[in-house]
């Protein structure tokens, strides 16, 4: 299985987002206050993934209908 650069970027973004989200909820569960940057990073990575997912869906739809 061979990935291109965009696919590898998406994999790293997903892994990083999951690790940061687990870190955030671990801090909250442990009773500590997370830094203000941590939720912003999780949100930014999630937005990146959501954009690429919606772009894939749009391109698949466009390919079938035109």
RAMOGI-V892390 format. One record per run of one state. SS is the DSSP state (alpha for helix, beta for strand, coil for the rest). FROM is the first residue (numbers start at 0). LEN is the number of residues. Records with the same first field share a line. If there is no record, write none. Layout:
# RAMOGI-V892390
SS = FROM-LEN  FROM-LEN
This chain:
# RAMOGI-V892390
coil = 0-4  29-6  65-1
alpha = 4-25  35-30
